[in-house]
Amino acid sequence: MSDPRAREKAPRRRDRKPQARSTATRESILDAALECLVERGYARTATADVAERAGVSRGAQLHHFPTRAGLLAATVEHLAKRRLSELGRTLEQRDRAGDDIDAAVDFVWDAYTDPTAYASLELLIAARTDEDLLAHLRPVAERFERTLEQADLTLAPDAMAREERAALRRLVVATMQGLAIMRVVDDDDASVESVLSMLKELCRNSLGTGRNGKA
């Protein structure tokens, strides 16, 4: 005689494959949207092109992302999660990497010089005149800030008050964004290195750490 509990569990096991397919489809759409943004820019990225590149039907795409603004905002978050995961791995290796704070600043700058970062910056600028996109990006930015705060606390966690740390994070991010935009028309690497050096020193002094990032 079969165990009734086994029959109860069977549907849940069968449901895993559709869920996995749905997740894979969503990831494919986001990857395709990111590629389109990098290659074509915000204005020329069409949802139909994203679906074609992802190899999914328009219906499948609309099921996951009913609006263009929602899709593009989710793409920014998709990229941010990837970068934060990479930053976490970088900080976990800091005992081998040496300078904690310097390594973190270098990592953030490397992320902002990647072509995908310019796609994100373009969306942020586009949101200035696109209320629908802005409405979708605001919660993404809030979640990003909370996650970034957790990563930041691994660096000299007791060095500053929460409000001061938040201000320092914003300064670092704003500086990186400004440098990345300026670099489009002025690729003076020496000037960039000078700014990054000053930024690292400011972070070390603010957090009360030495050259190796330790208090």
Contacts in CASP RR format, 6 or more apart in sequence:
PFRMAT RR
TARGET T0000
AUTHOR 0000-0000-0000
METHOD contacts of the structure
MODEL  1
MSDPRAREKAPRRRDRKPQARSTATRESILDAALECLVERGYARTATADV
AERAGVSRGAQLHHFPTRAGLLAATVEHLAKRRLSELGRTLEQRDRAGDD
IDAAVDFVWDAYTDPTAYASLELLIAARTDEDLLAHLRPVAERFERTLEQ
ADLTLAPDAMAREERAALRRLVVATMQGLAIMRVVDDDDASVESVLSMLK
ELCRNSLGTGRNGKA
22 64 0 8 1.000
25 54 0 8 1.000
25 56 0 8 1.000
25 60 0 8 1.000
25 64 0 8 1.000
26 64 0 8 1.000
27 78 0 8 1.000
28 54 0 8 1.000
28 55 0 8 1.000
28 56 0 8 1.000
29 50 0 8 1.000
29 51 0 8 1.000
29 54 0 8 1.000
29 56 0 8 1.000
29 60 0 8 1.000
29 61 0 8 1.000
29 64 0 8 1.000
29 65 0 8 1.000
29 71 0 8 1.000
30 74 0 8 1.000
30 75 0 8 1.000
30 78 0 8 1.000
31 54 0 8 1.000
31 78 0 8 1.000
32 50 0 8 1.000
32 51 0 8 1.000
32 53 0 8 1.000
32 54 0 8 1.000
32 55 0 8 1.000
33 45 0 8 1.000
33 50 0 8 1.000
33 54 0 8 1.000
33 71 0 8 1.000
33 72 0 8 1.000
33 74 0 8 1.000
33 75 0 8 1.000
34 75 0 8 1.000
34 78 0 8 1.000
34 79 0 8 1.000
34 116 0 8 1.000
34 119 0 8 1.000
35 53 0 8 1.000
36 45 0 8 1.000
36 46 0 8 1.000
36 49 0 8 1.000
36 50 0 8 1.000
36 53 0 8 1.000
37 45 0 8 1.000
37 72 0 8 1.000
37 75 0 8 1.000
37 116 0 8 1.000
37 119 0 8 1.000
37 122 0 8 1.000
37 123 0 8 1.000
38 115 0 8 1.000
38 116 0 8 1.000
38 118 0 8 1.000
38 119 0 8 1.000
40 49 0 8 1.000
41 119 0 8 1.000
41 122 0 8 1.000
42 72 0 8 1.000
42 119 0 8 1.000
42 122 0 8 1.000
42 123 0 8 1.000
42 126 0 8 1.000
43 126 0 8 1.000
45 72 0 8 1.000
47 58 0 8 1.000
47 61 0 8 1.000
47 65 0 8 1.000
47 68 0 8 1.000
47 71 0 8 1.000
48 58 0 8 1.000
50 61 0 8 1.000
50 71 0 8 1.000
51 57 0 8 1.000
51 58 0 8 1.000
51 59 0 8 1.000
51 60 0 8 1.000
51 61 0 8 1.000
54 61 0 8 1.000
61 71 0 8 1.000
65 71 0 8 1.000
65 74 0 8 1.000
67 132 0 8 1.000
67 136 0 8 1.000
69 130 0 8 1.000
69 132 0 8 1.000
69 133 0 8 1.000
69 135 0 8 1.000
69 136 0 8 1.000
70 133 0 8 1.000
70 136 0 8 1.000
72 123 0 8 1.000
72 133 0 8 1.000
72 136 0 8 1.000
73 123 0 8 1.000
73 133 0 8 1.000
73 136 0 8 1.000
73 137 0 8 1.000
73 140 0 8 1.000
74 136 0 8 1.000
74 140 0 8 1.000
75 119 0 8 1.000
75 123 0 8 1.000
76 120 0 8 1.000
76 123 0 8 1.000
76 137 0 8 1.000
76 140 0 8 1.000
77 140 0 8 1.000
77 143 0 8 1.000
77 144 0 8 1.000
79 116 0 8 1.000
79 117 0 8 1.000
79 119 0 8 1.000
79 120 0 8 1.000
80 120 0 8 1.000
80 140 0 8 1.000
80 144 0 8 1.000
80 147 0 8 1.000
81 147 0 8 1.000
83 111 0 8 1.000
84 144 0 8 1.000
84 147 0 8 1.000
84 148 0 8 1.000
84 151 0 8 1.000
86 107 0 8 1.000
86 111 0 8 1.000
87 104 0 8 1.000
87 107 0 8 1.000
87 108 0 8 1.000
87 111 0 8 1.000
87 151 0 8 1.000
88 151 0 8 1.000
88 154 0 8 1.000
90 97 0 8 1.000
90 103 0 8 1.000
90 104 0 8 1.000
90 107 0 8 1.000
91 100 0 8 1.000
91 103 0 8 1.000
91 104 0 8 1.000
91 151 0 8 1.000
91 154 0 8 1.000
91 155 0 8 1.000
94 100 0 8 1.000
94 103 0 8 1.000
97 103 0 8 1.000
98 212 0 8 1.000
98 213 0 8 1.000
99 211 0 8 1.000
99 212 0 8 1.000
99 213 0 8 1.000
100 155 0 8 1.000
100 209 0 8 1.000
100 212 0 8 1.000
100 213 0 8 1.000
100 214 0 8 1.000
101 155 0 8 1.000
101 156 0 8 1.000
101 200 0 8 1.000
101 203 0 8 1.000
101 204 0 8 1.000
101 207 0 8 1.000
101 209 0 8 1.000
101 213 0 8 1.000
102 200 0 8 1.000
102 204 0 8 1.000
102 211 0 8 1.000
102 213 0 8 1.000
104 155 0 8 1.000
105 172 0 8 1.000
105 196 0 8 1.000
105 199 0 8 1.000
105 200 0 8 1.000
105 203 0 8 1.000
106 196 0 8 1.000
108 172 0 8 1.000
108 173 0 8 1.000
108 176 0 8 1.000
109 176 0 8 1.000
109 179 0 8 1.000
109 192 0 8 1.000
109 196 0 8 1.000
111 117 0 8 1.000
112 176 0 8 1.000
112 177 0 8 1.000
112 179 0 8 1.000
112 180 0 8 1.000
113 180 0 8 1.000
113 183 0 8 1.000
117 180 0 8 1.000
118 180 0 8 1.000
118 184 0 8 1.000
121 177 0 8 1.000
121 180 0 8 1.000
121 181 0 8 1.000
123 133 0 8 1.000
123 137 0 8 1.000
124 137 0 8 1.000
124 177 0 8 1.000
126 133 0 8 1.000
127 133 0 8 1.000
127 134 0 8 1.000
127 137 0 8 1.000
128 134 0 8 1.000
145 166 0 8 1.000
145 169 0 8 1.000
148 169 0 8 1.000
148 173 0 8 1.000
149 165 0 8 1.000
149 166 0 8 1.000
149 169 0 8 1.000
152 165 0 8 1.000
152 169 0 8 1.000
153 165 0 8 1.000
155 207 0 8 1.000
155 209 0 8 1.000
155 213 0 8 1.000
156 207 0 8 1.000
156 208 0 8 1.000
156 209 0 8 1.000
156 213 0 8 1.000
156 214 0 8 1.000
156 215 0 8 1.000
158 215 0 8 1.000
159 206 0 8 1.000
159 207 0 8 1.000
159 208 0 8 1.000
159 209 0 8 1.000
159 215 0 8 1.000
160 168 0 8 1.000
160 206 0 8 1.000
160 207 0 8 1.000
164 206 0 8 1.000
168 203 0 8 1.000
168 206 0 8 1.000
168 207 0 8 1.000
171 202 0 8 1.000
172 199 0 8 1.000
172 203 0 8 1.000
175 195 0 8 1.000
175 199 0 8 1.000
179 192 0 8 1.000
179 195 0 8 1.000
179 196 0 8 1.000
183 192 0 8 1.000
204 210 0 8 1.000
204 211 0 8 1.000
204 213 0 8 1.000
207 213 0 8 1.000
207 215 0 8 1.000
208 215 0 8 1.000
209 215 0 8 1.000
END
